[in-house]
Amino acid sequence: MSDKPVYPTLLHRLPSEAIKKTHYMVGDPGYNDQSLYELSMTKGFQLVCPVRRYKKTNEERVKLVDFYESAPGQVIYSRRSTSIEPLIEHINTN
């Protein structure tokens, strides 16, 4: 089952103090969805997921690909196990 439908609920359950301290939320490929990127930006942080470039990739997606493939993007993504997965576990147990 995809985690995409759960993501908005997870964000709404986060305490505002946590949101203010968040710069990036890291997720697996299942979170790669334009609406989730946009929702994250409205909350003030960037969602980082594996993103691929295709022949007709639009400009907004190219920016996501470029960031994900950059050195900072790879460092941020390497922290995935300390970002979204514990968040899901925390919210599901509360």
MODELLER restraints for C-alpha pairs under 7 A, 6 or more apart:
rsr = mdl.restraints
at = mdl.atoms
rsr.add(forms.Gaussian(group=physical.xy_distance, feature=features.Distance(at['CA:2:A'], at['CA:30:A']), mean=5.96, stdev=0.5))
rsr.add(forms.Gaussian(group=physical.xy_distance, feature=features.Distance(at['CA:3:A'], at['CA:30:A']), mean=6.25, stdev=0.5))
rsr.add(forms.Gaussian(group=physical.xy_distance, feature=features.Distance(at['CA:3:A'], at['CA:31:A']), mean=6.64, stdev=0.5))
rsr.add(forms.Gaussian(group=physical.xy_distance, feature=features.Distance(at['CA:4:A'], at['CA:30:A']), mean=6.51, stdev=0.5))
rsr.add(forms.Gaussian(group=physical.xy_distance, feature=features.Distance(at['CA:4:A'], at['CA:31:A']), mean=5.46, stdev=0.5))
rsr.add(forms.Gaussian(group=physical.xy_distance, feature=features.Distance(at['CA:10:A'], at['CA:91:A']), mean=6.96, stdev=0.5))
rsr.add(forms.Gaussian(group=physical.xy_distance, feature=features.Distance(at['CA:22:A'], at['CA:45:A']), mean=6.13, stdev=0.5))
rsr.add(forms.Gaussian(group=physical.xy_distance, feature=features.Distance(at['CA:23:A'], at['CA:45:A']), mean=4.61, stdev=0.5))
rsr.add(forms.Gaussian(group=physical.xy_distance, feature=features.Distance(at['CA:23:A'], at['CA:46:A']), mean=6.30, stdev=0.5))
rsr.add(forms.Gaussian(group=physical.xy_distance, feature=features.Distance(at['CA:24:A'], at['CA:45:A']), mean=5.29, stdev=0.5))
rsr.add(forms.Gaussian(group=physical.xy_distance, feature=features.Distance(at['CA:24:A'], at['CA:46:A']), mean=4.73, stdev=0.5))
rsr.add(forms.Gaussian(group=physical.xy_distance, feature=features.Distance(at['CA:24:A'], at['CA:47:A']), mean=5.70, stdev=0.5))
rsr.add(forms.Gaussian(group=physical.xy_distance, feature=features.Distance(at['CA:24:A'], at['CA:48:A']), mean=6.69, stdev=0.5))
rsr.add(forms.Gaussian(group=physical.xy_distance, feature=features.Distance(at['CA:25:A'], at['CA:46:A']), mean=6.20, stdev=0.5))
rsr.add(forms.Gaussian(group=physical.xy_distance, feature=features.Distance(at['CA:25:A'], at['CA:47:A']), mean=4.76, stdev=0.5))
rsr.add(forms.Gaussian(group=physical.xy_distance, feature=features.Distance(at['CA:25:A'], at['CA:48:A']), mean=6.08, stdev=0.5))
rsr.add(forms.Gaussian(group=physical.xy_distance, feature=features.Distance(at['CA:25:A'], at['CA:83:A']), mean=6.25, stdev=0.5))
rsr.add(forms.Gaussian(group=physical.xy_distance, feature=features.Distance(at['CA:25:A'], at['CA:84:A']), mean=6.55, stdev=0.5))
rsr.add(forms.Gaussian(group=physical.xy_distance, feature=features.Distance(at['CA:26:A'], at['CA:47:A']), mean=5.83, stdev=0.5))
rsr.add(forms.Gaussian(group=physical.xy_distance, feature=features.Distance(at['CA:26:A'], at['CA:48:A']), mean=4.80, stdev=0.5))
rsr.add(forms.Gaussian(group=physical.xy_distance, feature=features.Distance(at['CA:26:A'], at['CA:49:A']), mean=6.11, stdev=0.5))
rsr.add(forms.Gaussian(group=physical.xy_distance, feature=features.Distance(at['CA:26:A'], at['CA:77:A']), mean=5.95, stdev=0.5))
rsr.add(forms.Gaussian(group=physical.xy_distance, feature=features.Distance(at['CA:26:A'], at['CA:80:A']), mean=5.23, stdev=0.5))
rsr.add(forms.Gaussian(group=physical.xy_distance, feature=features.Distance(at['CA:26:A'], at['CA:83:A']), mean=5.71, stdev=0.5))
rsr.add(forms.Gaussian(group=physical.xy_distance, feature=features.Distance(at['CA:26:A'], at['CA:84:A']), mean=5.83, stdev=0.5))
rsr.add(forms.Gaussian(group=physical.xy_distance, feature=features.Distance(at['CA:27:A'], at['CA:48:A']), mean=6.25, stdev=0.5))
rsr.add(forms.Gaussian(group=physical.xy_distance, feature=features.Distance(at['CA:27:A'], at['CA:49:A']), mean=5.20, stdev=0.5))
rsr.add(forms.Gaussian(group=physical.xy_distance, feature=features.Distance(at['CA:27:A'], at['CA:80:A']), mean=6.20, stdev=0.5))
rsr.add(forms.Gaussian(group=physical.xy_distance, feature=features.Distance(at['CA:27:A'], at['CA:84:A']), mean=5.69, stdev=0.5))
rsr.add(forms.Gaussian(group=physical.xy_distance, feature=features.Distance(at['CA:28:A'], at['CA:49:A']), mean=5.66, stdev=0.5))
rsr.add(forms.Gaussian(group=physical.xy_distance, feature=features.Distance(at['CA:28:A'], at['CA:50:A']), mean=6.78, stdev=0.5))
rsr.add(forms.Gaussian(group=physical.xy_distance, feature=features.Distance(at['CA:29:A'], at['CA:49:A']), mean=5.73, stdev=0.5))
rsr.add(forms.Gaussian(group=physical.xy_distance, feature=features.Distance(at['CA:29:A'], at['CA:50:A']), mean=5.45, stdev=0.5))
rsr.add(forms.Gaussian(group=physical.xy_distance, feature=features.Distance(at['CA:31:A'], at['CA:49:A']), mean=6.65, stdev=0.5))
rsr.add(forms.Gaussian(group=physical.xy_distance, feature=features.Distance(at['CA:32:A'], at['CA:49:A']), mean=5.91, stdev=0.5))
rsr.add(forms.Gaussian(group=physical.xy_distance, feature=features.Distance(at['CA:32:A'], at['CA:51:A']), mean=6.86, stdev=0.5))
rsr.add(forms.Gaussian(group=physical.xy_distance, feature=features.Distance(at['CA:37:A'], at['CA:46:A']), mean=6.85, stdev=0.5))
rsr.add(forms.Gaussian(group=physical.xy_distance, feature=features.Distance(at['CA:37:A'], at['CA:47:A']), mean=5.58, stdev=0.5))
rsr.add(forms.Gaussian(group=physical.xy_distance, feature=features.Distance(at['CA:40:A'], at['CA:46:A']), mean=5.75, stdev=0.5))
rsr.add(forms.Gaussian(group=physical.xy_distance, feature=features.Distance(at['CA:40:A'], at['CA:47:A']), mean=6.00, stdev=0.5))
rsr.add(forms.Gaussian(group=physical.xy_distance, feature=features.Distance(at['CA:48:A'], at['CA:68:A']), mean=6.61, stdev=0.5))
rsr.add(forms.Gaussian(group=physical.xy_distance, feature=features.Distance(at['CA:48:A'], at['CA:77:A']), mean=6.55, stdev=0.5))
rsr.add(forms.Gaussian(group=physical.xy_distance, feature=features.Distance(at['CA:49:A'], at['CA:68:A']), mean=6.97, stdev=0.5))
rsr.add(forms.Gaussian(group=physical.xy_distance, feature=features.Distance(at['CA:50:A'], at['CA:68:A']), mean=6.52, stdev=0.5))
rsr.add(forms.Gaussian(group=physical.xy_distance, feature=features.Distance(at['CA:51:A'], at['CA:64:A']), mean=6.88, stdev=0.5))
rsr.add(forms.Gaussian(group=physical.xy_distance, feature=features.Distance(at['CA:51:A'], at['CA:65:A']), mean=5.28, stdev=0.5))
rsr.add(forms.Gaussian(group=physical.xy_distance, feature=features.Distance(at['CA:51:A'], at['CA:68:A']), mean=6.84, stdev=0.5))
rsr.add(forms.Gaussian(group=physical.xy_distance, feature=features.Distance(at['CA:52:A'], at['CA:65:A']), mean=6.13, stdev=0.5))
rsr.add(forms.Gaussian(group=physical.xy_distance, feature=features.Distance(at['CA:53:A'], at['CA:62:A']), mean=6.62, stdev=0.5))
rsr.add(forms.Gaussian(group=physical.xy_distance, feature=features.Distance(at['CA:53:A'], at['CA:65:A']), mean=6.38, stdev=0.5))
rsr.add(forms.Gaussian(group=physical.xy_distance, feature=features.Distance(at['CA:67:A'], at['CA:73:A']), mean=5.36, stdev=0.5))
rsr.add(forms.Gaussian(group=physical.xy_distance, feature=features.Distance(at['CA:68:A'], at['CA:74:A']), mean=6.13, stdev=0.5))
